[in-house]
Amino acid sequence: MATIVANGNGGLAKKEKKSWPVKLIVTHIRPHFDEVLAIHMLKQWGEEFFPGVEEAEVETWSEGGVLTEYRKLGKTIQNLLEQEGVLTVGTCGGMFDEHGKEAPTCAHLVAEYLGIVRQPELQQILQFCKRVDHDGRSMPFDLHSLMKTMYDFYGDQDDGLQKVLNWAMQAIESYIFGQKQFFACEKEFEKAGKIISGPIKIATVQSNNSKINVWLRWKHSPDIIIQRQNSGHTLVFSRPGIKIEMTDVARIIRMREMQKRKILSSSWRALEVSGMSAECPCWYFYKEAGQLLNGALTASEMETTQLSLQEVAGAVALACAPLVERCEEPRCPGSRCEKYQLGLMACRRKRYEQKTK
C-alpha cells in the first residue's frame, strides 16, 4: 500500500509507493452520483496507484452478498483487492467506502487518496457531490436526480445500469473538461486580453475559448465583453442592467462596418433592427440578451467583420457619449452636432420631448 501524508495544499502526497493492479471495479446496485464521480477520478488519475484501473470493467454487486461470500472464505475486502484485483467503491467497507469514515462522500475519499482534492477543475463538482449525497439537497434536474429517474426508466438489468453509468460518466467528463477550459482563461487573457476603463468597463480578448466571457465576468466584472475568435468572427456581450443603450452599440458598429466597406446606409433605423439587418448582415443583434454577434456556433458561415478589435471597442465607446458629456443645449442642434450623426437614443428622446412640448 502507498503510504501517504498530508501536503501543504490540503491534498495528499506520496511518501512511498506500492501499487495494486485492478481488473474490476465494483460498486453497489444503482450507484449514486458520488460513486460514479469516484470511478471517473480513479480512471482519469488513478493508474499510478491502481494499474489497469483505467480499462477496468465496472460491475454492481449486492453488498450483503459480497460480504457473506468472502467471509465464508475467511477473506476481507482488502484481500479481494490484493489477491483478485477487485476494487470496491462506496460499498463493503473498503478503502473507498465513506460510511463510518470522516469524509462526506466516497468521491472525496478518492480525491484525497489520489492527491487531487485541490485541483481547481474539481472544486465545484466535489461541492455538488457533497450537496446531493451527503447533505441530501438535490433538485429535479441535478445529475444525481436524473440518474435515479434513469434507473427507473431503464430497469435494473445489466444493460440498463450500464447505460446510466455511461451517460453519467460522459456528463462528468464533459463538465470537468469545461472547468479546465474555464481555468485556462487567465493565461489566455494575460496573453491576448485588455481591460479598457471609462464610463463603462470594456474587456477585449482574442480567444476561441467558449468559457472566456464567463471567466471575465467572474474575474473582472466588465460591462461589455468583446471576444474575437481566431476565425475573425467577433462577439459582443453586455451585462444585465448596463447603463448604455445596446441599440446604440448595434447601430454604431453596423455604421462603422458599412463605412469600412464604403457602403451607404438608408437610415439609422435600418441599422438598429433586432436580429439580422438587411443592410449589414454580418452583425446579428440579439436585443433581448444584449448581444451583437458577428458569427456564432450556429452561424459559422457568416462573413467576418472588417473592423479591428480596437475599432469595435471604439464604436462601443461612442455609444457612451451621453454618459461622458451630458447635453446641455436647450434645443437639439441637429446635424450641427457630432453626436447627432450617431443617431443616439438619448438625442432622439430629447428631440421628441422638444417636439411634444
C-alpha positions as CSV (number, residue, x, y, z in Angstrom):
1,M,0.0,0.0,0.0
2,A,1.2,3.5,-0.8
3,T,1.9,5.5,2.4
4,I,0.5,9.0,2.1
5,V,0.9,12.1,4.2
6,A,-0.9,15.5,4.0
7,N,0.8,18.1,2.0
8,G,0.7,21.9,2.4
9,N,-2.1,22.2,-0.2
10,G,-4.5,20.1,1.8
11,G,-4.2,17.2,-0.5
12,L,-2.1,14.0,-0.2
13,A,1.5,13.4,-1.2
14,K,3.1,10.0,-1.8
15,K,5.8,9.1,0.7
16,E,6.5,5.6,-0.6
17,K,4.6,3.7,-3.3
18,K,3.2,0.2,-3.6
19,S,0.5,-0.2,-6.2
20,W,-2.3,-2.8,-6.5
21,P,-3.3,-3.9,-10.0
22,V,-7.0,-3.6,-10.7
23,K,-9.0,-5.8,-13.0
24,L,-12.5,-4.9,-11.9
25,I,-14.3,-2.0,-10.1
26,V,-17.3,-3.0,-8.0
27,T,-19.9,-0.6,-6.6
28,H,-23.4,-1.2,-5.1
29,I,-26.5,-1.6,-7.2
30,R,-27.9,1.6,-8.6
31,P,-24.7,3.6,-7.7
32,H,-25.2,7.2,-6.7
33,F,-23.5,10.2,-8.2
34,D,-20.6,10.1,-5.7
35,E,-19.7,6.5,-6.7
36,V,-19.8,7.4,-10.4
37,L,-17.6,10.5,-9.8
38,A,-15.2,8.4,-7.7
39,I,-14.9,5.9,-10.5
40,H,-14.3,8.6,-13.1
41,M,-11.5,10.1,-11.0
42,L,-9.9,6.6,-10.5
43,K,-10.0,6.0,-14.2
44,Q,-8.7,9.5,-15.0
45,W,-6.0,9.9,-12.3
46,G,-5.6,6.5,-10.6
47,E,-3.5,4.5,-12.9
48,E,-0.3,5.2,-10.9
49,F,-1.9,3.8,-7.7
50,F,-4.0,1.1,-9.4
51,P,-2.5,-0.2,-12.6
52,G,-5.2,-1.3,-15.0
53,V,-8.0,0.8,-13.4
54,E,-8.3,2.9,-16.5
55,E,-9.5,0.0,-18.6
56,A,-11.2,-2.0,-15.7
57,E,-14.9,-3.0,-16.2
58,V,-17.4,-1.7,-13.7
59,E,-20.0,-4.0,-12.1
60,T,-22.7,-3.5,-9.5
61,W,-22.9,-6.2,-6.8
62,S,-25.2,-6.7,-3.8
63,E,-23.2,-5.6,-0.7
64,G,-24.6,-8.3,1.5
65,G,-23.8,-11.0,-1.0
66,V,-20.2,-9.9,-1.4
67,L,-19.6,-9.7,2.4
68,T,-21.2,-13.1,3.1
69,E,-19.4,-14.9,0.3
70,Y,-15.9,-13.6,1.3
71,R,-16.5,-14.0,5.0
72,K,-17.2,-17.7,4.3
73,L,-13.7,-17.9,2.7
74,G,-12.1,-16.1,5.6
75,K,-11.2,-13.2,3.3
76,T,-11.6,-9.4,3.7
77,I,-12.4,-6.7,1.2
78,Q,-8.7,-5.8,1.2
79,N,-7.8,-9.4,0.3
80,L,-10.3,-9.0,-2.6
81,L,-8.2,-6.1,-3.9
82,E,-4.8,-7.6,-3.2
83,Q,-5.4,-11.1,-4.4
84,E,-8.0,-10.8,-7.1
85,G,-7.7,-7.2,-8.3
86,V,-11.2,-6.2,-7.4
87,L,-11.5,-2.6,-6.1
88,T,-14.7,-1.7,-4.3
89,V,-16.1,1.8,-4.4
90,G,-18.7,3.2,-2.0
91,T,-19.5,-0.3,-0.6
92,C,-18.4,-3.2,1.5
93,G,-16.4,-1.2,4.0
94,G,-13.5,-0.9,1.6
95,M,-10.9,1.8,1.4
96,F,-13.3,4.0,-0.7
97,D,-16.5,3.4,1.4
98,E,-17.3,6.6,3.2
99,H,-19.7,5.1,5.6
100,G,-18.1,5.2,9.1
101,K,-15.3,7.5,7.9
102,E,-14.7,11.2,8.2
103,A,-15.5,12.0,4.6
104,P,-18.7,13.3,3.1
105,T,-18.7,11.0,0.1
106,C,-16.6,8.2,-1.5
107,A,-15.6,10.7,-4.2
108,H,-13.9,12.8,-1.6
109,L,-12.0,9.8,-0.3
110,V,-10.8,9.0,-3.8
111,A,-9.8,12.6,-4.4
112,E,-7.9,12.8,-1.2
113,Y,-6.2,9.4,-1.8
114,L,-5.1,10.4,-5.3
115,G,-3.9,13.8,-4.2
116,I,-6.2,15.8,-6.5
117,V,-8.6,17.2,-3.9
118,R,-7.4,20.7,-4.5
119,Q,-7.4,20.7,-8.3
120,P,-9.4,23.8,-9.5
121,E,-11.5,21.9,-12.0
122,L,-12.8,19.5,-9.3
123,Q,-13.9,22.0,-6.7
124,Q,-17.4,22.7,-7.8
125,I,-18.2,19.1,-8.7
126,L,-17.0,17.9,-5.3
127,Q,-19.1,20.5,-3.6
128,F,-22.1,19.5,-5.7
129,C,-21.4,15.8,-4.8
130,K,-21.5,16.7,-1.1
131,R,-24.7,18.7,-1.5
132,V,-26.7,16.0,-3.3
133,D,-25.3,12.9,-1.5
134,H,-24.1,13.9,2.0
135,D,-26.4,16.8,2.6
136,G,-29.4,15.3,0.8
137,R,-30.2,18.5,-1.1
138,S,-30.9,17.9,-4.7
139,M,-33.1,19.4,-7.4
140,P,-35.1,17.6,-10.2
141,F,-32.6,18.4,-13.0
142,D,-29.5,17.7,-11.0
143,L,-27.4,14.8,-12.4
144,H,-28.0,13.0,-9.2
145,S,-31.8,13.1,-9.6
146,L,-31.7,12.3,-13.3
147,M,-29.6,9.2,-12.6
148,K,-32.3,7.9,-10.2
149,T,-35.0,8.5,-12.7
150,M,-33.0,6.8,-15.4
151,Y,-32.5,3.7,-13.3
152,D,-36.4,3.5,-13.0
153,F,-36.7,4.1,-16.8
154,Y,-34.1,1.5,-17.9
155,G,-34.6,-1.0,-15.1
156,D,-32.1,-3.0,-13.0
157,Q,-30.8,-5.3,-15.7
158,D,-27.1,-5.0,-16.5
159,D,-27.7,-3.3,-19.9
160,G,-29.9,-0.6,-18.3
161,L,-27.4,0.0,-15.5
162,Q,-24.6,0.3,-17.9
163,K,-26.5,2.9,-20.0
164,V,-26.9,5.1,-16.9
165,L,-23.3,4.7,-15.9
166,N,-22.0,5.6,-19.4
167,W,-24.3,8.6,-19.6
168,A,-23.3,9.9,-16.2
169,M,-19.6,9.3,-16.8
170,Q,-19.7,11.2,-20.1
171,A,-21.6,14.1,-18.4
172,I,-18.9,14.2,-15.7
173,E,-16.1,14.1,-18.2
174,S,-17.7,16.9,-20.2
175,Y,-18.2,19.1,-17.1
176,I,-14.6,18.7,-16.0
177,F,-13.4,19.5,-19.5
178,G,-15.4,22.7,-19.3
179,Q,-13.9,23.6,-15.9
180,K,-10.4,23.1,-17.4
181,Q,-11.3,25.5,-20.2
182,F,-12.6,28.0,-17.6
183,F,-9.3,28.0,-15.6
184,A,-7.2,28.2,-18.8
185,C,-8.8,31.6,-19.4
186,E,-6.5,33.5,-17.1
187,K,-3.4,32.7,-19.2
188,E,-5.3,33.4,-22.4
189,F,-6.4,36.8,-21.2
190,E,-2.9,37.7,-20.0
191,K,-1.6,36.9,-23.5
192,A,-4.3,38.4,-25.7
193,G,-6.7,40.5,-23.5
194,K,-7.2,44.0,-22.3
195,I,-9.4,46.0,-19.9
196,I,-10.4,49.5,-21.0
197,S,-11.7,51.7,-18.2
198,G,-14.1,54.6,-18.7
199,P,-17.7,55.3,-18.1
200,I,-18.2,51.6,-18.7
201,K,-15.6,48.9,-18.4
202,I,-14.8,47.1,-21.6
203,A,-12.9,43.9,-21.9
204,T,-11.4,42.8,-25.3
205,V,-9.8,39.5,-25.9
206,Q,-8.8,37.2,-28.8
207,S,-9.7,33.7,-27.9
208,N,-11.7,30.6,-29.2
209,N,-12.4,29.6,-25.6
210,S,-16.2,29.4,-25.1
211,K,-15.7,30.0,-21.3
212,I,-13.8,33.3,-21.6
213,N,-16.9,35.5,-21.3
214,V,-18.0,33.6,-18.1
215,W,-14.5,33.9,-16.7
216,L,-14.2,37.6,-17.5
217,R,-17.5,38.3,-15.7
218,W,-16.3,36.3,-12.7
219,K,-12.8,37.8,-12.6
220,H,-13.2,41.4,-13.9
221,S,-17.0,42.2,-14.0
222,P,-16.8,44.2,-17.2
223,D,-19.9,45.9,-18.7
224,I,-19.0,44.9,-22.2
225,I,-17.0,41.9,-23.4
226,I,-15.7,41.9,-27.0
227,Q,-14.3,38.4,-28.0
228,R,-12.6,37.9,-31.3
229,Q,-12.2,34.3,-32.4
230,N,-9.2,33.1,-34.4
231,S,-11.5,32.9,-37.4
232,G,-12.1,36.7,-37.1
233,H,-15.7,36.4,-36.0
234,T,-16.4,38.8,-33.2
235,L,-18.9,38.6,-30.3
236,V,-20.1,41.5,-28.2
237,F,-21.7,40.6,-24.8
238,S,-23.2,43.0,-22.3
239,R,-24.1,42.5,-18.7
240,P,-27.7,43.0,-17.5
241,G,-28.6,46.5,-16.4
242,I,-25.8,48.1,-18.4
243,K,-26.0,52.0,-18.4
244,I,-25.6,52.4,-22.2
245,E,-28.2,51.6,-24.9
246,M,-27.3,48.4,-26.7
247,T,-29.4,49.6,-29.6
248,D,-26.8,52.5,-29.9
249,V,-24.0,49.9,-29.8
250,A,-25.6,47.8,-32.6
251,R,-26.3,50.9,-34.8
252,I,-22.8,52.4,-34.4
253,I,-20.9,49.1,-35.0
254,R,-23.0,48.4,-38.1
255,M,-22.5,52.0,-39.2
256,R,-18.7,51.7,-38.8
257,E,-18.8,48.3,-40.6
258,M,-20.6,49.9,-43.6
259,Q,-18.2,52.9,-43.7
260,K,-15.3,50.5,-43.7
261,R,-16.8,48.7,-46.7
262,K,-17.7,52.0,-48.3
263,I,-21.4,51.2,-48.4
264,L,-24.1,53.9,-47.8
265,S,-26.9,53.2,-45.4
266,S,-30.5,54.3,-46.0
267,S,-31.3,55.2,-42.3
268,W,-30.5,54.8,-38.7
269,R,-33.4,52.6,-38.1
270,A,-32.2,50.1,-40.8
271,L,-29.0,49.6,-38.7
272,E,-30.6,49.2,-35.3
273,V,-33.1,46.5,-36.1
274,S,-33.2,43.5,-33.8
275,G,-32.0,40.3,-35.5
276,M,-30.4,40.5,-38.9
277,S,-30.1,43.8,-40.7
278,A,-30.5,43.6,-44.5
279,E,-28.0,46.5,-44.9
280,C,-25.4,45.0,-42.7
281,P,-26.0,41.2,-42.5
282,C,-22.6,40.3,-40.9
283,W,-23.8,41.6,-37.5
284,Y,-26.8,39.9,-35.7
285,F,-28.4,41.9,-32.9
286,Y,-29.8,39.7,-30.2
287,K,-31.6,42.6,-28.5
288,E,-33.2,40.7,-25.6
289,A,-29.9,39.3,-24.4
290,G,-27.9,42.5,-25.2
291,Q,-25.6,40.7,-27.6
292,L,-24.2,41.7,-31.0
293,L,-22.9,38.6,-32.9
294,N,-20.7,38.5,-35.9
295,G,-21.0,34.8,-36.3
296,A,-21.6,32.2,-33.7
297,L,-21.5,28.4,-33.2
298,T,-24.9,28.2,-35.0
299,A,-23.8,30.7,-37.7
300,S,-20.2,30.0,-38.5
301,E,-20.7,30.7,-42.2
302,M,-21.3,34.4,-41.5
303,E,-18.8,36.8,-43.2
304,T,-16.2,38.1,-40.7
305,T,-16.2,41.8,-39.8
306,Q,-13.7,44.1,-41.3
307,L,-13.4,46.1,-38.1
308,S,-10.4,45.6,-35.8
309,L,-10.9,44.8,-32.2
310,Q,-9.9,48.4,-31.4
311,E,-12.5,49.7,-33.8
312,V,-15.3,47.6,-32.3
313,A,-14.3,48.9,-28.8
314,G,-14.2,52.4,-30.2
315,A,-17.7,52.1,-31.5
316,V,-18.9,50.9,-28.1
317,A,-17.1,53.9,-26.5
318,L,-19.0,56.2,-28.9
319,A,-22.3,54.8,-27.5
320,C,-21.2,56.0,-24.1
321,A,-21.3,59.7,-25.3
322,P,-24.4,60.6,-23.2
323,L,-22.6,59.2,-20.1
324,V,-19.4,61.1,-20.8
325,E,-20.8,64.6,-21.5
326,R,-24.5,65.3,-20.8
327,C,-26.0,67.5,-23.5
328,E,-26.7,71.0,-22.0
329,E,-28.1,72.5,-25.2
330,P,-31.6,73.9,-24.6
331,R,-32.6,72.6,-28.1
332,C,-31.0,69.9,-30.1
333,P,-28.7,71.4,-32.8
334,G,-29.4,68.5,-35.1
335,S,-26.8,67.8,-37.8
336,R,-24.5,70.5,-36.5
337,C,-23.7,68.2,-33.5
338,E,-21.3,65.3,-33.9
339,K,-23.4,63.1,-31.7
340,Y,-26.4,63.6,-34.0
341,Q,-24.6,61.7,-36.7
342,L,-24.5,58.6,-34.4
343,G,-28.3,58.6,-34.0
344,L,-28.1,58.2,-30.2
345,M,-31.3,57.2,-28.5
346,A,-30.7,59.9,-25.8
347,C,-30.6,62.6,-28.5
348,R,-33.7,61.3,-30.2
349,R,-35.6,61.3,-26.9
350,K,-34.6,64.9,-26.4
351,R,-35.9,65.9,-29.9
352,Y,-39.1,64.0,-29.3
353,E,-39.6,65.9,-26.0
354,Q,-39.0,69.2,-27.7
355,K,-41.5,68.3,-30.4
356,T,-44.2,67.3,-27.9
357,K,-43.7,70.5,-25.8
